[in-house]
Amino acid sequence: MSLLPPELLSAIVSYASTQDILTLSHTSKALQRAAEPRLYENVVFNDAESTYFGCHAILVRGAFRAPYVKRIQVFQDPRRAVGRNNLAAAPPQFWMSFQHVLTKTVNLEYLFFHPPTMMNSWLLDHEDFRFQLREAQLRLPWDSHMVSFLQTQQKLLSLATVDAREDGPLYPLPPTALPVLEIFNGPALIVAELLGSPLKRLQMIADEETAPILPTIVADLSKIMKPLRTLSIVRLPEEFVLETFQLISAAVFAPRLRYLGVLPLPTAMREWHHLYRGLMRLTALTAVAVDVTHWEVPPIDHFQRAILLELRTYCPTLQHVVFWISSHRFHWFLRGEQWGMVRQSGQLQAQDTLWRS
C-alpha cells in the first residue's frame, strides 16, 4: 500500500464514508496520512474528554493537523455529563488549550460553540486568530469579547448568538463590521447592531423587555434593509402584530419578501382586514407562519384550511402556511393543485428552519 502514489490514496479516501475513513486510517501509515485531512475536516467535541484528547491530537507535532480543520462543534452531550467529563466543570486552563487550537486552525470556516455555561467568551478574543469564518453559532453573551471577535470576521455570512448579560451593557458593533453577513438568528436587541450588514435572512427573538421596541426595530429595518428576503419574529406579542405588520408591508424589502412569521393571528376577525391589505403588498411571499396558541379554541384542520385559503386569496403566491398551536406545528404546503399537511409535536418556534430556506 505504501508503494501507491499519494494521489491514488487520496482518491480512495474521497469515496469512503466517515466510518470507513477511520478504519482505513488504521490500515497503514500511508492511508493514515491520506485519511487525516478528511478525518480532521469536521471536529466534534461533545464532552470534556473528547475535547481534551481532540485538542491534543490537533496540537501534537507542531499542530500539523490544524490546517485540515474546517468545522468545529463544541457542546455537552447530556448523556455524557458525568463528573469531570462535564464541560461545565472545566477550568480556565482547559479552555485555554481550546483557544490555542483556534490560533492554529487557519482554515476554519464553521464554529459551533455551545458550552453549558456562558462564561467563556474571552477565548474568542485573541490577536493570533487567522481564520475567517463563514458561519458561527455562538452560545456566548454579547459582550466586549464577542464584539472584538466579530470585528475580525470580514467573511462571515451566517451568525447565531444570544443576548448580552442581564447585568451588563450592550456593546455596540461598528457599522463597518460584518460587511457580508446575510443570515442572523438571535435576540431582537442585537439586530439593531447589524443594520450595516446586508441581511437576507433574519430571525429575531423577543422577550418581555424587548417586545415593546419591536416596532421600532422593524421600522429601522423597513427603511434600509432592502436585501431582506425572509423575516421571522419569535414571541411577537399580539398587541404589536398589526403595527409591526403594517411596517413590514410598507418596507423597502416588502416586494421581495418570501417568508414572514411568526404572526400571532388576531382573535378578533374584524381586524384581519388589516392583514389582508398588507398581504396584497407582499407580491413575492411564498411562506407565512401564524401563531394561534392564544385562541380560546385553536382551529382544527378544516378551519386551518379555510384560513389558509382566505390568506391565499389576498396573497396568491403563498405555497406554505404554518400554524403554531403551542409546541404543535402544522405545515400546510401546496403540491400541484392540492394542499397537504404535516403535523409535528414537541417543536419550538425558535428552532424552526423554514425561514432559512
Solvent accessible surface area in square Angstrom, and as a share of the most:
residue,aa,sasa,rsa
1,M,107,0.48
2,S,88,0.57
3,L,173,0.86
4,L,64,0.32
5,P,67,0.42
6,P,97,0.61
7,E,129,0.58
8,L,82,0.41
9,L,8,0.04
10,S,56,0.36
11,A,42,0.33
12,I,68,0.35
13,V,2,0.01
14,S,67,0.43
15,Y,197,0.75
16,A,17,0.13
17,S,61,0.39
18,T,104,0.60
19,Q,119,0.53
20,D,73,0.38
21,I,3,0.01
22,L,80,0.40
23,T,84,0.49
24,L,40,0.20
25,S,12,0.08
26,H,148,0.66
27,T,83,0.48
28,S,34,0.22
29,K,156,0.66
30,A,8,0.06
31,L,2,0.01
32,Q,67,0.30
33,R,157,0.57
34,A,16,0.12
35,A,0,0.00
36,E,11,0.05
37,P,53,0.33
38,R,89,0.32
39,L,47,0.23
40,Y,41,0.16
41,E,59,0.26
42,N,69,0.35
43,V,15,0.09
44,V,67,0.39
45,F,5,0.02
46,N,37,0.19
47,D,0,0.00
48,A,9,0.07
49,E,91,0.41
50,S,32,0.21
51,T,1,0.01
52,Y,129,0.49
53,F,118,0.49
54,G,15,0.15
55,C,3,0.02
56,H,112,0.50
57,A,25,0.19
58,I,1,0.00
59,L,39,0.20
60,V,48,0.28
61,R,178,0.65
62,G,77,0.75
63,A,9,0.07
64,F,68,0.28
65,R,27,0.10
66,A,1,0.00
67,P,56,0.35
68,Y,62,0.24
69,V,0,0.00
70,K,82,0.35
71,R,94,0.34
72,I,0,0.00
73,Q,37,0.17
74,V,0,0.00
75,F,63,0.26
76,Q,28,0.12
77,D,11,0.05
78,P,114,0.72
79,R,206,0.75
80,R,99,0.36
81,A,36,0.28
82,V,112,0.65
83,G,58,0.56
84,R,231,0.84
85,N,32,0.16
86,N,39,0.20
87,L,3,0.01
88,A,48,0.37
89,A,72,0.55
90,A,19,0.15
91,P,71,0.44
92,P,86,0.54
93,Q,126,0.56
94,F,33,0.14
95,W,6,0.02
96,M,108,0.48
97,S,45,0.29
98,F,0,0.00
99,Q,19,0.09
100,H,87,0.39
101,V,0,0.00
102,L,0,0.00
103,T,14,0.08
104,K,77,0.33
105,T,0,0.00
106,V,47,0.27
107,N,69,0.35
108,L,1,0.01
109,E,69,0.31
110,Y,21,0.08
111,L,1,0.00
112,F,41,0.17
113,F,0,0.00
114,H,58,0.26
115,P,0,0.00
116,P,48,0.30
117,T,50,0.29
118,M,61,0.27
119,M,123,0.55
120,N,12,0.06
121,S,2,0.01
122,W,73,0.26
123,L,0,0.00
124,L,2,0.01
125,D,57,0.29
126,H,62,0.28
127,E,166,0.74
128,D,75,0.39
129,F,29,0.12
130,R,164,0.60
131,F,2,0.01
132,Q,56,0.25
133,L,0,0.00
134,R,90,0.33
135,E,40,0.18
136,A,0,0.00
137,Q,49,0.22
138,L,1,0.01
139,R,82,0.30
140,L,0,0.00
141,P,0,0.00
142,W,1,0.00
143,D,17,0.09
144,S,50,0.32
145,H,62,0.28
146,M,0,0.00
147,V,10,0.06
148,S,42,0.27
149,F,4,0.01
150,L,0,0.00
151,Q,76,0.34
152,T,74,0.43
153,Q,1,0.01
154,Q,81,0.36
155,K,103,0.44
156,L,0,0.00
157,L,70,0.35
158,S,9,0.06
159,L,2,0.01
160,A,20,0.15
161,T,10,0.06
162,V,45,0.26
163,D,43,0.22
164,A,19,0.15
165,R,87,0.32
166,E,187,0.84
167,D,134,0.70
168,G,32,0.31
169,P,87,0.55
170,L,53,0.26
171,Y,80,0.30
172,P,97,0.61
173,L,12,0.06
174,P,49,0.31
175,P,110,0.69
176,T,114,0.66
177,A,7,0.06
178,L,0,0.00
179,P,58,0.36
180,V,59,0.34
181,L,0,0.00
182,E,51,0.23
183,I,27,0.13
184,F,0,0.00
185,N,34,0.17
186,G,2,0.02
187,P,16,0.10
188,A,0,0.00
189,L,56,0.28
190,I,0,0.00
191,V,0,0.00
192,A,44,0.34
193,E,36,0.16
194,L,1,0.00
195,L,48,0.24
196,G,48,0.46
197,S,5,0.03
198,P,48,0.30
199,L,0,0.00
200,K,75,0.32
201,R,66,0.24
202,L,0,0.00
203,Q,1,0.00
204,M,0,0.00
205,I,41,0.21
206,A,1,0.00
207,D,64,0.33
208,E,165,0.74
209,E,152,0.68
210,T,9,0.05
211,A,6,0.05
212,P,75,0.47
213,I,67,0.34
214,L,0,0.00
215,P,11,0.07
216,T,83,0.48
217,I,8,0.04
218,V,0,0.00
219,A,22,0.17
220,D,53,0.28
221,L,0,0.00
222,S,12,0.08
223,K,142,0.60
224,I,95,0.48
225,M,4,0.02
226,K,120,0.51
227,P,41,0.26
228,L,0,0.00
229,R,70,0.26
230,T,3,0.02
231,L,0,0.00
232,S,2,0.01
233,I,0,0.00
234,V,4,0.02
235,R,147,0.54
236,L,8,0.04
237,P,32,0.20
238,E,61,0.27
239,E,133,0.60
240,F,44,0.18
241,V,2,0.01
242,L,49,0.24
243,E,93,0.42
244,T,0,0.00
245,F,4,0.02
246,Q,123,0.55
247,L,52,0.26
248,I,0,0.00
249,S,5,0.03
250,A,72,0.56
251,A,8,0.06
252,V,59,0.34
253,F,0,0.00
254,A,3,0.02
255,P,66,0.41
256,R,78,0.28
257,L,0,0.00
258,R,123,0.45
259,Y,10,0.04
260,L,0,0.00
261,G,0,0.00
262,V,8,0.04
263,L,7,0.03
264,P,9,0.06
265,L,2,0.01
266,P,1,0.01
267,T,74,0.43
268,A,24,0.19
269,M,103,0.46
270,R,192,0.70
271,E,57,0.25
272,W,10,0.03
273,H,86,0.39
274,H,78,0.35
275,L,6,0.03
276,Y,22,0.08
277,R,118,0.43
278,G,4,0.04
279,L,7,0.04
280,M,111,0.50
281,R,113,0.41
282,L,0,0.00
283,T,90,0.52
284,A,27,0.21
285,L,0,0.00
286,T,25,0.15
287,A,6,0.05
288,V,3,0.02
289,A,0,0.00
290,V,2,0.01
291,D,25,0.13
292,V,0,0.00
293,T,58,0.34
294,H,72,0.32
295,W,24,0.08
296,E,170,0.76
297,V,116,0.67
298,P,49,0.31
299,P,5,0.03
300,I,121,0.62
301,D,44,0.23
302,H,149,0.66
303,F,75,0.31
304,Q,1,0.00
305,R,86,0.31
306,A,54,0.41
307,I,2,0.01
308,L,0,0.00
309,L,80,0.40
310,E,75,0.34
311,L,7,0.03
312,R,73,0.27
313,T,99,0.57
314,Y,71,0.27
315,C,2,0.01
316,P,90,0.57
317,T,49,0.29
318,L,0,0.00
319,Q,85,0.38
320,H,56,0.25
321,V,0,0.00
322,V,0,0.00
323,F,0,0.00
324,W,2,0.01
325,I,27,0.14
326,S,69,0.44
327,S,39,0.25
328,H,72,0.32
329,R,22,0.08
330,F,18,0.07
331,H,29,0.13
332,W,16,0.06
333,F,37,0.16
334,L,42,0.21
335,R,176,0.64
336,G,63,0.61
337,E,156,0.70
338,Q,124,0.55
339,W,27,0.10
340,G,24,0.23
341,M,54,0.24
342,V,71,0.41
343,R,136,0.50
344,Q,70,0.31
345,S,69,0.44
346,G,64,0.61
347,Q,59,0.26
348,L,103,0.51
349,Q,33,0.15
350,A,26,0.20
351,Q,128,0.57
352,D,22,0.11
353,T,89,0.52
354,L,28,0.14
355,W,5,0.02
356,R,86,0.31
357,S,94,0.60
